[in-house]
């Protein structure tokens, strides 16, 4: 994994930060300087990836870095192009416990390969 952004904020108790740092192994699909994409361990669709920032950001409301937001939101188009040019996909993020967020590290679910 390329951690060229040397000043990454890492939360040692966060499972996604452990994936970013390599402590927990995951099937990495794609990465940029700022973001990482890996397969979801409990997929809800035939194709189910998680798109996360490499730095620890609690949720979408806490993400104020415009460059990071642009990076995160540009990734689904790249993933779709790699899978096939007529792909349909669902992109979901939950913000806060009441909305269903259980891992408090910003992440987007990229799901495809079935009718939703």
Residue pairs with C-beta under 8 A, 6 or more apart in sequence:
1 20
1 22
1 28
1 31
1 36
2 31
2 33
3 20
3 21
3 54
4 33
5 33
5 34
5 54
5 55
8 20
8 54
8 55
8 56
9 55
9 56
9 57
10 17
10 20
10 21
10 55
10 56
11 17
11 56
11 105
12 18
14 56
14 103
14 104
14 105
15 24
15 103
15 105
16 50
16 52
16 56
16 103
16 105
16 107
17 56
17 105
18 24
19 25
19 26
19 36
19 38
19 52
20 36
20 52
20 54
26 38
26 39
26 41
27 38
27 39
28 36
28 37
28 38
29 37
29 38
29 39
29 49
29 79
30 36
30 37
30 75
30 78
30 79
30 82
31 37
31 54
32 71
32 75
33 54
33 71
34 53
34 54
34 55
34 67
34 68
34 71
34 72
35 51
35 52
35 53
35 54
35 68
35 71
35 72
35 75
36 51
36 52
36 53
36 54
37 49
37 50
37 51
37 52
37 75
37 79
37 110
38 49
38 50
38 52
39 48
39 49
39 50
40 48
40 49
40 50
40 109
43 111
44 109
44 111
45 90
45 111
45 112
45 113
45 114
45 116
46 112
46 113
46 114
47 83
47 89
47 110
47 111
47 112
47 113
48 109
48 110
48 111
49 79
49 109
49 110
49 111
50 107
50 108
50 109
50 110
51 72
51 75
51 76
51 107
51 108
51 110
52 105
52 106
52 107
52 108
53 63
53 68
53 71
53 72
53 105
53 106
55 68
56 105
57 63
57 65
57 68
57 105
57 106
58 104
58 105
58 106
59 95
59 96
59 101
59 104
59 106
60 93
60 95
60 106
61 95
61 96
62 106
63 69
63 72
63 106
72 106
72 108
75 110
76 89
76 91
76 108
76 110
79 89
79 110
80 87
80 89
80 112
83 112
87 112
88 112
89 110
89 111
89 112
90 109
90 110
90 111
90 112
90 116
91 108
91 109
91 110
91 111
92 108
92 109
92 111
93 106
93 107
93 108
93 109
94 100
94 101
95 101
